[in-house]
Amino acid sequence: MPPPLARASWVLKGLVLALASIAALAAVEIALRYWYPIRGVLLRPHPVYLHEYIPDSRKRYHRSKADGGGSVLVTINHDGRRGPATAPADVQKIVVYGDSFIAAEYSPWSETLCARLEASIRAASPAPIQVIDAGVTGYGPDQSLLRLEADLPTLHPALVIFAVYAGNDFGDLIRDKIFDVDDEGHLVTRHPTLAPALAATFDAERDWPSLQIARAMRSTWELWRNGPTPDALSGESGGPTTNRFDRWLEQNREEYADYVSGNSEVKNLLADGYDAIVSLTPASKEAAHEVRVMRAVLARAQVDAVAAGVPMLLLVIPSPYDAVDDYPLKPDPARYPDYRPETLSRTVDGLAQELDIPYLDLFGPFSGPNAGALFFKVGNDHWNAEGERRAAALVVTELQRRHLQP
């Protein structure tokens, strides 16, 4: 039997080793949690907006090699938005609403439209300015409208920029089932709920262990057992690109039939696809109804802004499927004779003109044979760092031209 001093020495060494192991595990947990979150989740259901960002959440997005490789740590602040926390009340604020083009999860914060816009305006303004990124991945103009109405009394912005992604926002109004229009063209509020299958995808993400180390172990086990799996909350089905627009048109028609049936269950929030109905069949009754809903949403946003004494600029963002001449995926005019590349963007422009809403359409600056350099290339139809830079510069110029810059 070892002498008492030897036993005490062994106990002390064991205690030190245990404490060192706990400290090492804690360091790994902190590093994973803040810099490399495993299966980080940013979104959760919301009873009014359908979904929203989770305050103080984070995830890491990995870019393809064709798009420069590397990864982006996407963080959501305590207010449930990308970017820095909301500045004090004495700082003038510009609030930018929109979908994933505005949230820009695929780019570091410093490269986003909102960050670049703030830097440009601050450089020319003697007063402090904050540009608040109120974009949320998967949002349609209907959800942006509801957020705008909730924010106006609390943020008291000096300017609102209301972004519409022409590529899928008409369809979002149908998928979301938040609004319809009456015979006079006024919005009628519906009360949608998430379909059980869609709600289950959110639940499945939340069911993962809270400890990052445990998440890493489970993720490694599932990868070994099942291979890579797509994100349950987003993405589109695979298959040949040649019939992608056929599938989108069929999906849009099914969603429209479900919408007019009165069914209140929302089945799709993030796999937005392309607005094939308005783009490929602009003379159809379905397209006419989608345009009427869009008009009513934009009209109410304008009324809200005017009532609050806040100027509003409508930002029209084109789809690369339409704008970029050599984009790898484009509608076939021979198959869809009514298709025109500018239809989606110009339709939004026409509504803005009719409603007397100041607007900036990016279709021209983001079109042409070399416009592909403004967008990501593989599995991602959003604008890249150069696209964000160009969009921000165009917005600043437009604000100055219209004397809207605070």
C-alpha positions as a Markdown table, in Angstrom:
| # | Residue | x | y | z |
|---|---|---|---|---|
| 1 | Met | 0.0 | 0.0 | 0.0 |
| 2 | Pro | 1.5 | 3.4 | -1.0 |
| 3 | Pro | 2.4 | 5.8 | 1.8 |
| 4 | Pro | -0.1 | 8.6 | 2.6 |
| 5 | Leu | 2.0 | 11.3 | 0.8 |
| 6 | Ala | 2.1 | 9.3 | -2.4 |
| 7 | Arg | -1.6 | 8.7 | -2.3 |
| 8 | Ala | -2.2 | 12.4 | -1.7 |
| 9 | Ser | 0.1 | 13.2 | -4.7 |
| 10 | Trp | -1.9 | 10.8 | -7.0 |
| 11 | Val | -5.2 | 12.3 | -5.9 |
| 12 | Leu | -3.9 | 15.8 | -6.5 |
| 13 | Lys | -2.6 | 14.8 | -9.9 |
| 14 | Gly | -5.9 | 13.3 | -10.8 |
| 15 | Leu | -7.8 | 16.4 | -9.6 |
| 16 | Val | -5.5 | 18.6 | -11.7 |
| 17 | Leu | -6.0 | 16.3 | -14.7 |
| 18 | Ala | -9.8 | 16.4 | -14.2 |
| 19 | Leu | -9.9 | 20.2 | -13.9 |
| 20 | Ala | -7.7 | 20.5 | -17.0 |
| 21 | Ser | -10.0 | 18.2 | -19.0 |
| 22 | Ile | -13.0 | 20.2 | -17.9 |
| 23 | Ala | -11.3 | 23.4 | -18.8 |
| 24 | Ala | -10.4 | 22.0 | -22.2 |
| 25 | Leu | -13.9 | 20.8 | -22.9 |
| 26 | Ala | -15.3 | 24.2 | -21.8 |
| 27 | Ala | -12.9 | 26.0 | -24.1 |
| 28 | Val | -14.0 | 23.7 | -27.0 |
| 29 | Glu | -17.6 | 24.3 | -26.2 |
| 30 | Ile | -17.2 | 28.0 | -26.2 |
| 31 | Ala | -15.2 | 28.0 | -29.4 |
| 32 | Leu | -17.9 | 25.9 | -31.1 |
| 33 | Arg | -20.7 | 27.9 | -29.7 |
| 34 | Tyr | -19.4 | 31.3 | -30.8 |
| 35 | Trp | -17.2 | 30.6 | -33.8 |
| 36 | Tyr | -18.2 | 27.3 | -35.3 |
| 37 | Pro | -21.7 | 26.4 | -34.3 |
| 38 | Ile | -22.8 | 22.9 | -35.2 |
| 39 | Arg | -26.1 | 22.9 | -37.1 |
| 40 | Gly | -26.7 | 26.5 | -36.0 |
| 41 | Val | -30.4 | 27.5 | -36.3 |
| 42 | Leu | -31.4 | 31.1 | -37.0 |
| 43 | Leu | -35.2 | 30.8 | -37.6 |
| 44 | Arg | -38.2 | 29.9 | -35.5 |
| 45 | Pro | -42.0 | 30.0 | -36.1 |
| 46 | His | -43.9 | 33.2 | -35.3 |
| 47 | Pro | -47.7 | 33.5 | -34.8 |
| 48 | Val | -48.0 | 36.7 | -36.9 |
| 49 | Tyr | -45.0 | 36.8 | -39.2 |
| 50 | Leu | -44.9 | 33.0 | -39.7 |
| 51 | His | -41.2 | 32.9 | -38.9 |
| 52 | Glu | -38.5 | 35.2 | -37.6 |
| 53 | Tyr | -34.8 | 35.2 | -36.6 |
| 54 | Ile | -34.0 | 33.9 | -33.1 |
| 55 | Pro | -32.3 | 36.6 | -31.1 |
| 56 | Asp | -28.6 | 36.0 | -30.2 |
| 57 | Ser | -28.5 | 33.0 | -32.6 |
| 58 | Arg | -25.7 | 32.1 | -35.0 |
| 59 | Lys | -24.7 | 29.6 | -37.7 |
| 60 | Arg | -21.9 | 29.2 | -40.2 |
| 61 | Tyr | -22.5 | 29.2 | -43.9 |
| 62 | His | -20.0 | 27.4 | -46.1 |
| 63 | Arg | -19.5 | 28.7 | -49.6 |
| 64 | Ser | -18.7 | 26.5 | -52.6 |
| 65 | Lys | -15.2 | 26.6 | -54.1 |
| 66 | Ala | -16.6 | 28.2 | -57.2 |
| 67 | Asp | -17.9 | 31.1 | -55.1 |
| 68 | Gly | -14.6 | 31.7 | -53.3 |
| 69 | Gly | -14.8 | 28.9 | -50.7 |
| 70 | Gly | -14.5 | 29.6 | -47.0 |
| 71 | Ser | -17.3 | 30.2 | -44.6 |
| 72 | Val | -19.3 | 33.1 | -43.1 |
| 73 | Leu | -20.3 | 33.3 | -39.5 |
| 74 | Val | -23.8 | 34.6 | -39.5 |
| 75 | Thr | -24.9 | 36.2 | -36.2 |
| 76 | Ile | -28.3 | 37.5 | -35.2 |
| 77 | Asn | -28.2 | 40.3 | -32.6 |
| 78 | His | -30.3 | 40.6 | -29.4 |
| 79 | Asp | -33.0 | 42.5 | -31.4 |
| 80 | Gly | -33.4 | 39.6 | -33.8 |
| 81 | Arg | -31.7 | 41.2 | -36.8 |
| 82 | Arg | -28.4 | 40.9 | -38.6 |
| 83 | Gly | -25.8 | 43.5 | -37.8 |
| 84 | Pro | -25.0 | 45.6 | -34.7 |
| 85 | Ala | -27.6 | 46.2 | -32.0 |
| 86 | Thr | -30.1 | 49.0 | -32.5 |
| 87 | Ala | -28.5 | 52.4 | -31.7 |
| 88 | Pro | -29.9 | 54.9 | -29.2 |
| 89 | Ala | -32.9 | 57.0 | -30.1 |
| 90 | Asp | -30.9 | 60.1 | -30.9 |
| 91 | Val | -29.2 | 58.2 | -33.9 |
| 92 | Gln | -31.1 | 58.6 | -37.1 |
| 93 | Lys | -32.1 | 55.2 | -38.6 |
| 94 | Ile | -32.7 | 53.9 | -42.1 |
| 95 | Val | -34.5 | 50.5 | -41.9 |
| 96 | Val | -34.2 | 48.1 | -44.9 |
| 97 | Tyr | -36.9 | 45.4 | -45.2 |
| 98 | Gly | -36.7 | 42.4 | -47.5 |
| 99 | Asp | -35.8 | 38.8 | -47.9 |
| 100 | Ser | -32.5 | 36.9 | -48.1 |
| 101 | Phe | -31.1 | 39.5 | -50.5 |
| 102 | Ile | -31.2 | 42.0 | -47.7 |
| 103 | Ala | -30.4 | 39.6 | -44.8 |
| 104 | Ala | -27.4 | 38.4 | -47.0 |
| 105 | Glu | -26.5 | 35.4 | -44.9 |
| 106 | Tyr | -24.1 | 34.4 | -47.6 |
| 107 | Ser | -21.8 | 37.4 | -47.1 |
| 108 | Pro | -19.8 | 38.7 | -44.1 |
| 109 | Trp | -21.6 | 41.6 | -42.5 |
| 110 | Ser | -19.1 | 44.2 | -43.8 |
| 111 | Glu | -19.9 | 43.2 | -47.4 |
| 112 | Thr | -23.7 | 43.4 | -47.2 |
| 113 | Leu | -25.8 | 46.1 | -48.8 |
| 114 | Cys | -26.8 | 47.5 | -45.4 |
| 115 | Ala | -23.3 | 47.7 | -44.0 |
| 116 | Arg | -22.0 | 49.4 | -47.2 |
| 117 | Leu | -25.0 | 51.7 | -47.3 |
| 118 | Glu | -24.3 | 52.8 | -43.8 |
| 119 | Ala | -20.6 | 53.4 | -44.5 |
| 120 | Ser | -21.3 | 55.5 | -47.5 |
| 121 | Ile | -24.0 | 57.7 | -45.8 |
| 122 | Arg | -21.9 | 58.1 | -42.7 |
| 123 | Ala | -19.0 | 59.4 | -44.8 |
| 124 | Ala | -21.2 | 62.1 | -46.2 |
| 125 | Ser | -23.3 | 63.0 | -43.1 |
| 126 | Pro | -22.2 | 65.0 | -40.1 |
| 127 | Ala | -24.9 | 63.4 | -38.0 |
| 128 | Pro | -24.8 | 59.8 | -36.8 |
| 129 | Ile | -26.7 | 57.3 | -39.0 |
| 130 | Gln | -27.5 | 53.7 | -38.5 |
| 131 | Val | -28.8 | 51.4 | -41.3 |
| 132 | Ile | -30.8 | 48.6 | -39.7 |
| 133 | Asp | -31.0 | 45.3 | -41.6 |
| 134 | Ala | -34.6 | 44.2 | -41.2 |
| 135 | Gly | -34.3 | 41.5 | -43.9 |
| 136 | Val | -35.2 | 37.9 | -43.0 |
| 137 | Thr | -34.5 | 34.9 | -45.2 |
| 138 | Gly | -37.7 | 33.7 | -46.8 |
| 139 | Tyr | -39.7 | 36.8 | -46.2 |
| 140 | Gly | -42.2 | 38.1 | -48.7 |
| 141 | Pro | -43.5 | 41.7 | -49.0 |
| 142 | Asp | -46.5 | 40.7 | -46.8 |
| 143 | Gln | -44.2 | 39.7 | -43.9 |
| 144 | Ser | -42.0 | 42.8 | -44.4 |
| 145 | Leu | -45.2 | 44.9 | -44.3 |
| 146 | Leu | -46.2 | 43.4 | -40.9 |
| 147 | Arg | -42.7 | 44.0 | -39.5 |
| 148 | Leu | -42.7 | 47.6 | -40.9 |
| 149 | Glu | -46.0 | 48.3 | -39.1 |
| 150 | Ala | -44.6 | 46.9 | -35.8 |
| 151 | Asp | -41.3 | 48.8 | -36.1 |
| 152 | Leu | -42.6 | 52.3 | -37.1 |
| 153 | Pro | -43.8 | 53.3 | -33.6 |
| 154 | Thr | -40.6 | 52.0 | -31.9 |
| 155 | Leu | -37.7 | 52.7 | -34.3 |
| 156 | His | -39.0 | 56.0 | -35.6 |
| 157 | Pro | -36.9 | 55.7 | -38.8 |
| 158 | Ala | -35.8 | 58.7 | -40.9 |
| 159 | Leu | -36.2 | 56.5 | -44.0 |
| 160 | Val | -37.6 | 53.1 | -45.0 |
| 161 | Ile | -36.2 | 51.1 | -47.9 |
| 162 | Phe | -38.7 | 48.4 | -48.8 |
| 163 | Ala | -37.1 | 45.7 | -51.0 |
| 164 | Val | -39.1 | 43.4 | -53.3 |
| 165 | Tyr | -37.2 | 40.5 | -54.9 |
| 166 | Ala | -39.0 | 40.2 | -58.3 |
| 167 | Gly | -37.8 | 36.7 | -58.6 |
| 168 | Asn | -40.2 | 35.1 | -56.1 |
| 169 | Asp | -42.1 | 37.7 | -54.0 |
| 170 | Phe | -45.3 | 37.5 | -56.0 |
| 171 | Gly | -45.4 | 33.8 | -55.2 |
| 172 | Asp | -44.6 | 34.5 | -51.5 |
| 173 | Leu | -47.8 | 36.4 | -51.2 |
| 174 | Ile | -49.7 | 33.2 | -52.2 |
| 175 | Arg | -47.6 | 30.7 | -50.3 |
| 176 | Asp | -47.8 | 32.7 | -47.1 |
| 177 | Lys | -51.6 | 33.1 | -47.2 |
| 178 | Ile | -51.4 | 36.2 | -44.9 |
| 179 | Phe | -53.5 | 38.5 | -47.1 |
| 180 | Asp | -56.1 | 38.4 | -49.9 |
| 181 | Val | -57.8 | 41.3 | -51.6 |
| 182 | Asp | -61.5 | 42.3 | -51.8 |
| 183 | Asp | -63.3 | 43.5 | -54.9 |
| 184 | Glu | -62.1 | 47.0 | -54.3 |
| 185 | Gly | -58.4 | 45.9 | -54.1 |
| 186 | His | -58.0 | 46.4 | -50.3 |
| 187 | Leu | -56.1 | 43.9 | -48.2 |
| 188 | Val | -58.1 | 41.3 | -46.3 |
| 189 | Thr | -56.2 | 39.6 | -43.5 |
| 190 | Arg | -56.2 | 35.9 | -43.3 |
| 191 | His | -55.0 | 33.8 | -40.3 |
| 192 | Pro | -52.6 | 31.2 | -41.6 |
| 193 | Thr | -51.0 | 28.5 | -39.5 |
| 194 | Leu | -48.0 | 26.3 | -40.3 |
| 195 | Ala | -48.8 | 22.9 | -41.7 |
| 196 | Pro | -47.8 | 20.1 | -39.3 |
| 197 | Ala | -45.0 | 18.9 | -41.7 |
| 198 | Leu | -43.5 | 22.4 | -41.9 |
| 199 | Ala | -43.8 | 22.9 | -38.1 |
| 200 | Ala | -42.1 | 19.6 | -37.6 |
| 201 | Thr | -39.0 | 20.8 | -39.5 |
| 202 | Phe | -38.6 | 23.6 | -37.0 |
| 203 | Asp | -39.1 | 21.2 | -34.1 |
| 204 | Ala | -36.6 | 18.8 | -35.5 |
| 205 | Glu | -33.9 | 21.5 | -35.5 |
| 206 | Arg | -34.7 | 22.5 | -31.9 |
| 207 | Asp | -34.6 | 18.9 | -30.7 |
| 208 | Trp | -30.9 | 18.7 | -31.1 |
| 209 | Pro | -28.8 | 18.9 | -27.9 |
| 210 | Ser | -28.0 | 22.3 | -26.6 |
| 211 | Leu | -24.3 | 21.5 | -25.9 |
| 212 | Gln | -22.2 | 22.0 | -29.1 |
| 213 | Ile | -19.9 | 19.1 | -28.2 |
| 214 | Ala | -23.0 | 16.8 | -28.1 |
| 215 | Arg | -24.2 | 18.3 | -31.4 |
| 216 | Ala | -20.8 | 17.6 | -33.0 |
| 217 | Met | -20.8 | 14.0 | -31.8 |
| 218 | Arg | -24.4 | 13.4 | -33.0 |
| 219 | Ser | -23.7 | 15.2 | -36.4 |
| 220 | Thr | -20.5 | 13.0 | -36.9 |
| 221 | Trp | -22.5 | 9.9 | -36.1 |
| 222 | Glu | -25.3 | 10.8 | -38.5 |
| 223 | Leu | -22.8 | 11.8 | -41.3 |
| 224 | Trp | -21.1 | 8.4 | -40.9 |
| 225 | Arg | -24.4 | 6.5 | -40.9 |
| 226 | Asn | -26.4 | 8.4 | -43.5 |
| 227 | Gly | -24.1 | 10.6 | -45.4 |
| 228 | Pro | -24.7 | 14.4 | -46.0 |
| 229 | Thr | -28.3 | 15.6 | -45.7 |
| 230 | Pro | -29.8 | 18.9 | -46.9 |
| 231 | Asp | -31.1 | 21.5 | -44.6 |
| 232 | Ala | -34.6 | 20.5 | -43.7 |
| 233 | Leu | -35.9 | 24.1 | -43.7 |
| 234 | Ser | -34.7 | 25.2 | -47.1 |
| 235 | Gly | -33.5 | 24.2 | -50.5 |
| 236 | Glu | -35.1 | 22.8 | -53.6 |
| 237 | Ser | -35.4 | 19.4 | -55.1 |
| 238 | Gly | -32.7 | 18.3 | -57.5 |
| 239 | Gly | -33.1 | 17.0 | -61.0 |
| 240 | Pro | -32.2 | 18.2 | -64.4 |
| 241 | Thr | -32.2 | 22.0 | -64.9 |
| 242 | Thr | -33.9 | 21.7 | -68.3 |
| 243 | Asn | -37.3 | 21.2 | -66.8 |
| 244 | Arg | -36.8 | 23.4 | -63.7 |
| 245 | Phe | -39.2 | 26.1 | -64.9 |
| 246 | Asp | -41.8 | 23.5 | -65.8 |
| 247 | Arg | -41.7 | 22.2 | -62.2 |
| 248 | Trp | -41.8 | 25.8 | -60.8 |
| 249 | Leu | -44.8 | 26.6 | -62.9 |
| 250 | Glu | -46.6 | 23.4 | -61.8 |
| 251 | Gln | -45.7 | 24.2 | -58.1 |
| 252 | Asn | -46.9 | 27.8 | -58.4 |
| 253 | Arg | -50.2 | 26.6 | -59.9 |
| 254 | Glu | -50.7 | 24.0 | -57.1 |
| 255 | Glu | -49.9 | 26.7 | -54.5 |
| 256 | Tyr | -52.4 | 29.1 | -56.1 |
| 257 | Ala | -55.2 | 26.5 | -56.2 |
| 258 | Asp | -54.5 | 25.8 | -52.5 |
| 259 | Tyr | -54.6 | 29.5 | -51.7 |
| 260 | Val | -57.9 | 30.2 | -53.4 |
| 261 | Ser | -59.4 | 27.1 | -51.8 |
| 262 | Gly | -59.3 | 28.8 | -48.4 |
| 263 | Asn | -56.9 | 26.3 | -46.9 |
| 264 | Ser | -55.1 | 28.2 | -44.1 |
| 265 | Glu | -52.1 | 25.9 | -43.7 |
| 266 | Val | -48.8 | 27.2 | -44.9 |
| 267 | Lys | -46.7 | 24.4 | -46.4 |
| 268 | Asn | -43.6 | 26.2 | -47.7 |
| 269 | Leu | -41.7 | 29.2 | -46.3 |
| 270 | Leu | -38.2 | 29.0 | -47.6 |
| 271 | Ala | -38.1 | 27.0 | -50.8 |
| 272 | Asp | -39.3 | 30.0 | -52.8 |
| 273 | Gly | -38.3 | 29.0 | -56.3 |
| 274 | Tyr | -39.3 | 31.3 | -59.1 |
| 275 | Asp | -42.4 | 33.3 | -59.9 |
| 276 | Ala | -43.2 | 31.3 | -63.0 |
| 277 | Ile | -46.9 | 32.2 | -63.1 |
| 278 | Val | -46.3 | 36.0 | -63.4 |
| 279 | Ser | -43.2 | 35.6 | -65.5 |
| 280 | Leu | -44.2 | 32.8 | -67.9 |
| 281 | Thr | -48.0 | 33.3 | -68.0 |
| 282 | Pro | -48.5 | 37.0 | -67.4 |
| 283 | Ala | -51.9 | 37.1 | -69.0 |
| 284 | Ser | -53.4 | 34.3 | -66.8 |
| 285 | Lys | -56.0 | 35.0 | -64.1 |
| 286 | Glu | -53.6 | 33.6 | -61.5 |
| 287 | Ala | -51.0 | 36.2 | -62.5 |
| 288 | Ala | -53.5 | 39.0 | -62.4 |
| 289 | His | -54.6 | 38.0 | -58.8 |
| 290 | Glu | -51.0 | 37.9 | -57.6 |
| 291 | Val | -50.3 | 41.3 | -59.0 |
| 292 | Arg | -53.5 | 42.7 | -57.3 |
| 293 | Val | -52.3 | 41.3 | -53.9 |
| 294 | Met | -48.8 | 42.8 | -54.5 |
| 295 | Arg | -50.4 | 46.2 | -55.3 |
| 296 | Ala | -52.4 | 46.1 | -52.1 |
| 297 | Val | -49.4 | 45.3 | -50.0 |
| 298 | Leu | -47.3 | 48.1 | -51.5 |
| 299 | Ala | -50.2 | 50.5 | -51.2 |
| 300 | Arg | -50.6 | 49.8 | -47.5 |
| 301 | Ala | -46.8 | 50.1 | -46.9 |
| 302 | Gln | -46.9 | 53.5 | -48.5 |
| 303 | Val | -49.9 | 54.6 | -46.4 |
| 304 | Asp | -48.2 | 53.4 | -43.2 |
| 305 | Ala | -45.0 | 55.3 | -44.1 |
| 306 | Val | -46.9 | 58.5 | -45.0 |
| 307 | Ala | -49.0 | 58.3 | -41.8 |
| 308 | Ala | -45.7 | 58.1 | -39.8 |
| 309 | Gly | -44.1 | 60.9 | -41.7 |
| 310 | Val | -41.4 | 58.6 | -43.0 |
| 311 | Pro | -40.2 | 58.7 | -46.7 |
| 312 | Met | -40.0 | 55.3 | -48.4 |
| 313 | Leu | -38.0 | 54.0 | -51.3 |
| 314 | Leu | -39.1 | 50.8 | -53.1 |
| 315 | Leu | -36.1 | 48.8 | -54.1 |
| 316 | Val | -36.8 | 46.3 | -57.0 |
| 317 | Ile | -34.3 | 43.4 | -57.1 |
| 318 | Pro | -34.2 | 41.3 | -60.3 |
| 319 | Ser | -33.7 | 37.6 | -60.6 |
| 320 | Pro | -30.5 | 36.5 | -62.3 |
| 321 | Tyr | -32.6 | 34.0 | -64.2 |
| 322 | Asp | -34.1 | 37.0 | -66.0 |
| 323 | Ala | -31.4 | 39.7 | -65.9 |
| 324 | Val | -28.2 | 37.8 | -66.7 |
| 325 | Asp | -27.9 | 37.0 | -70.4 |
| 326 | Asp | -25.6 | 34.0 | -70.0 |
| 327 | Tyr | -27.0 | 32.7 | -66.7 |
| 328 | Pro | -26.9 | 28.9 | -66.7 |
| 329 | Leu | -30.6 | 28.6 | -66.0 |
| 330 | Lys | -33.0 | 30.6 | -68.0 |
| 331 | Pro | -36.6 | 30.2 | -69.3 |
| 332 | Asp | -36.9 | 29.0 | -72.9 |
| 333 | Pro | -38.8 | 31.7 | -74.9 |
| 334 | Ala | -39.7 | 29.0 | -77.5 |
| 335 | Arg | -41.4 | 27.0 | -74.8 |
| 336 | Tyr | -42.9 | 30.1 | -73.1 |
| 337 | Pro | -43.7 | 32.6 | -75.9 |
| 338 | Asp | -45.2 | 35.1 | -73.4 |
| 339 | Tyr | -42.0 | 35.3 | -71.4 |
| 340 | Arg | -40.0 | 38.5 | -71.3 |
| 341 | Pro | -36.9 | 38.9 | -69.1 |
| 342 | Glu | -38.1 | 42.2 | -67.7 |
| 343 | Thr | -41.7 | 41.2 | -66.9 |
| 344 | Leu | -41.3 | 40.6 | -63.2 |
| 345 | Ser | -39.3 | 43.7 | -62.4 |
| 346 | Arg | -41.3 | 46.0 | -64.7 |
| 347 | Thr | -44.6 | 44.8 | -63.2 |
| 348 | Val | -43.4 | 46.0 | -59.8 |
| 349 | Asp | -42.2 | 49.2 | -61.4 |
| 350 | Gly | -45.7 | 49.8 | -62.8 |
| 351 | Leu | -47.3 | 49.3 | -59.4 |
| 352 | Ala | -44.9 | 51.8 | -57.9 |
| 353 | Gln | -45.7 | 54.4 | -60.6 |
| 354 | Glu | -49.4 | 53.8 | -60.2 |
| 355 | Leu | -49.2 | 54.3 | -56.4 |
| 356 | Asp | -46.7 | 57.2 | -56.7 |
| 357 | Ile | -44.0 | 55.3 | -54.6 |
| 358 | Pro | -40.4 | 56.4 | -55.2 |
| 359 | Tyr | -38.6 | 53.3 | -56.6 |
| 360 | Leu | -35.2 | 52.1 | -57.8 |
| 361 | Asp | -35.2 | 49.2 | -60.3 |
| 362 | Leu | -31.9 | 47.3 | -60.4 |
| 363 | Phe | -32.8 | 45.3 | -63.5 |
| 364 | Gly | -30.8 | 47.4 | -65.9 |
| 365 | Pro | -27.6 | 47.7 | -63.8 |
| 366 | Phe | -27.8 | 44.0 | -63.0 |
| 367 | Ser | -28.4 | 42.7 | -66.5 |
| 368 | Gly | -26.4 | 42.1 | -69.6 |
| 369 | Pro | -23.7 | 39.6 | -70.7 |
| 370 | Asn | -21.3 | 40.4 | -67.8 |
| 371 | Ala | -23.8 | 40.6 | -65.0 |
| 372 | Gly | -23.1 | 37.1 | -63.9 |
| 373 | Ala | -20.1 | 38.5 | -62.0 |
| 374 | Leu | -22.5 | 40.1 | -59.6 |
| 375 | Phe | -24.1 | 36.8 | -58.4 |
| 376 | Phe | -22.9 | 33.6 | -56.8 |
| 377 | Lys | -22.4 | 30.7 | -59.2 |
| 378 | Val | -23.2 | 27.4 | -57.6 |
| 379 | Gly | -26.5 | 26.5 | -55.9 |
| 380 | Asn | -27.0 | 30.2 | -54.9 |
| 381 | Asp | -28.8 | 32.8 | -57.0 |
| 382 | His | -28.1 | 35.7 | -54.7 |
| 383 | Trp | -25.7 | 38.6 | -55.4 |
| 384 | Asn | -22.1 | 38.3 | -54.2 |
| 385 | Ala | -19.8 | 40.9 | -52.6 |
| 386 | Glu | -19.5 | 42.8 | -55.9 |
| 387 | Gly | -23.3 | 42.7 | -56.4 |
| 388 | Glu | -23.8 | 44.1 | -52.8 |
| 389 | Arg | -21.3 | 46.8 | -53.5 |
| 390 | Arg | -23.0 | 47.9 | -56.7 |
| 391 | Ala | -26.5 | 47.8 | -55.2 |
| 392 | Ala | -25.4 | 49.9 | -52.3 |
| 393 | Ala | -23.8 | 52.5 | -54.6 |
| 394 | Leu | -26.9 | 52.7 | -56.7 |
| 395 | Val | -29.1 | 53.1 | -53.7 |
| 396 | Val | -27.0 | 56.0 | -52.3 |
| 397 | Thr | -27.1 | 57.7 | -55.7 |
| 398 | Glu | -30.8 | 57.3 | -55.9 |
| 399 | Leu | -31.4 | 58.7 | -52.4 |
| 400 | Gln | -29.3 | 61.7 | -53.2 |
| 401 | Arg | -31.1 | 62.2 | -56.5 |
| 402 | Arg | -34.5 | 62.1 | -54.8 |
| 403 | His | -33.3 | 64.1 | -51.8 |
| 404 | Leu | -34.3 | 61.2 | -49.5 |
| 405 | Gln | -31.0 | 60.7 | -47.7 |
| 406 | Pro | -31.2 | 61.8 | -44.0 |
